[in-house]
Amino acid sequence: MSFIARRSLSTLIPPKIASAANIGSNPNAVKMANVVALYQKLPKGDKQPFKATKYFDKDSNASSKFFVYLATGIITFGYTCEWYFHLRHHKHGDH
């Protein structure tokens, strides 16, 4: 294989896969060894229980309803205040 062809292959294939030890061996065995190594790193046993934080994420499937209600409440309160002070402004005949 020419130098240019090897150089072009080495840029496409990550160095861990394109090592000299892996080139001559059975590619299926190398792939299987990589899969086995991946699964050995995964945690074993039951899933860890969900630990809630102090104020947020009290449930394992918490949603953002609280923030939607909070934003709606703030907008409603602000609109109510603006309307009230606008009516007070018109009470004295100004405008």
C-alpha positions as a Markdown table, in Angstrom:
| # | Residue | x | y | z |
|---|---|---|---|---|
| 1 | Met | 0.0 | 0.0 | 0.0 |
| 2 | Ser | 1.4 | 3.3 | -0.9 |
| 3 | Phe | 2.1 | 6.1 | 1.6 |
| 4 | Ile | -0.6 | 8.3 | 0.2 |
| 5 | Ala | -3.3 | 5.6 | 0.5 |
| 6 | Arg | -2.2 | 4.7 | 4.0 |
| 7 | Arg | -2.2 | 8.4 | 5.0 |
| 8 | Ser | -5.7 | 8.9 | 3.6 |
| 9 | Leu | -7.0 | 5.8 | 5.4 |
| 10 | Ser | -5.4 | 6.9 | 8.7 |
| 11 | Thr | -7.2 | 10.2 | 8.6 |
| 12 | Leu | -10.6 | 8.5 | 8.2 |
| 13 | Ile | -10.2 | 5.8 | 10.8 |
| 14 | Pro | -9.6 | 6.7 | 14.4 |
| 15 | Pro | -6.2 | 5.7 | 15.7 |
| 16 | Lys | -7.5 | 3.2 | 18.2 |
| 17 | Ile | -9.2 | 1.1 | 15.5 |
| 18 | Ala | -6.5 | 1.5 | 12.9 |
| 19 | Ser | -3.6 | 0.3 | 15.1 |
| 20 | Ala | -1.1 | -2.2 | 13.7 |
| 21 | Ala | -2.3 | -5.0 | 16.0 |
| 22 | Asn | -5.9 | -4.7 | 14.7 |
| 23 | Ile | -5.0 | -4.7 | 11.0 |
| 24 | Gly | -3.8 | -8.3 | 10.8 |
| 25 | Ser | -6.3 | -9.9 | 13.2 |
| 26 | Asn | -9.9 | -10.9 | 12.6 |
| 27 | Pro | -11.9 | -7.7 | 12.4 |
| 28 | Asn | -15.0 | -9.4 | 13.9 |
| 29 | Ala | -13.1 | -10.5 | 16.9 |
| 30 | Val | -11.8 | -7.0 | 17.5 |
| 31 | Lys | -15.3 | -5.5 | 17.1 |
| 32 | Met | -16.7 | -8.1 | 19.6 |
| 33 | Ala | -13.9 | -7.3 | 22.0 |
| 34 | Asn | -14.8 | -3.6 | 21.8 |
| 35 | Val | -18.5 | -4.4 | 22.5 |
| 36 | Val | -17.6 | -6.6 | 25.5 |
| 37 | Ala | -15.4 | -3.9 | 26.9 |
| 38 | Leu | -18.3 | -1.4 | 26.5 |
| 39 | Tyr | -20.7 | -3.6 | 28.3 |
| 40 | Gln | -18.2 | -4.4 | 31.1 |
| 41 | Lys | -18.1 | -0.6 | 31.9 |
| 42 | Leu | -21.8 | -0.3 | 32.3 |
| 43 | Pro | -23.2 | -0.3 | 35.9 |
| 44 | Lys | -24.5 | -3.5 | 37.2 |
| 45 | Gly | -27.5 | -4.2 | 39.5 |
| 46 | Asp | -30.7 | -2.2 | 40.1 |
| 47 | Lys | -31.2 | 1.4 | 39.1 |
| 48 | Gln | -30.2 | 3.8 | 41.8 |
| 49 | Pro | -33.3 | 5.4 | 43.5 |
| 50 | Phe | -34.1 | 9.0 | 42.5 |
| 51 | Lys | -32.8 | 11.6 | 45.0 |
| 52 | Ala | -34.9 | 14.7 | 45.0 |
| 53 | Thr | -33.3 | 18.1 | 45.5 |
| 54 | Lys | -34.5 | 20.6 | 48.1 |
| 55 | Tyr | -36.9 | 22.8 | 46.0 |
| 56 | Phe | -37.0 | 21.3 | 42.5 |
| 57 | Asp | -37.4 | 17.9 | 41.0 |
| 58 | Lys | -39.5 | 16.5 | 43.8 |
| 59 | Asp | -40.8 | 13.8 | 41.5 |
| 60 | Ser | -38.9 | 11.5 | 39.2 |
| 61 | Asn | -40.8 | 12.9 | 36.2 |
| 62 | Ala | -41.1 | 16.5 | 37.2 |
| 63 | Ser | -42.4 | 19.0 | 34.7 |
| 64 | Ser | -42.2 | 22.7 | 34.2 |
| 65 | Lys | -45.9 | 23.4 | 35.1 |
| 66 | Phe | -44.8 | 25.4 | 38.1 |
| 67 | Phe | -42.8 | 27.9 | 36.0 |
| 68 | Val | -45.7 | 28.3 | 33.5 |
| 69 | Tyr | -48.1 | 29.0 | 36.3 |
| 70 | Leu | -45.6 | 31.4 | 37.9 |
| 71 | Ala | -45.1 | 33.4 | 34.6 |
| 72 | Thr | -48.9 | 33.5 | 34.0 |
| 73 | Gly | -49.4 | 34.8 | 37.6 |
| 74 | Ile | -46.8 | 37.5 | 37.2 |
| 75 | Ile | -48.2 | 38.7 | 33.9 |
| 76 | Thr | -51.7 | 38.7 | 35.3 |
| 77 | Phe | -50.7 | 40.6 | 38.4 |
| 78 | Gly | -48.7 | 43.2 | 36.3 |
| 79 | Tyr | -51.7 | 43.7 | 33.9 |
| 80 | Thr | -54.1 | 44.1 | 36.8 |
| 81 | Cys | -51.8 | 46.8 | 38.4 |
| 82 | Glu | -51.4 | 48.6 | 35.1 |
| 83 | Trp | -55.2 | 48.6 | 34.6 |
| 84 | Tyr | -55.9 | 49.8 | 38.1 |
| 85 | Phe | -53.4 | 52.7 | 37.9 |
| 86 | His | -54.7 | 53.6 | 34.5 |
| 87 | Leu | -58.2 | 53.9 | 35.8 |
| 88 | Arg | -57.0 | 56.1 | 38.7 |
| 89 | His | -55.3 | 58.3 | 36.1 |
| 90 | His | -58.7 | 58.8 | 34.3 |
| 91 | Lys | -60.6 | 59.4 | 37.5 |
| 92 | His | -59.1 | 62.9 | 37.7 |
| 93 | Gly | -60.0 | 63.8 | 34.2 |
| 94 | Asp | -56.5 | 63.7 | 32.8 |
| 95 | His | -55.5 | 62.2 | 29.5 |
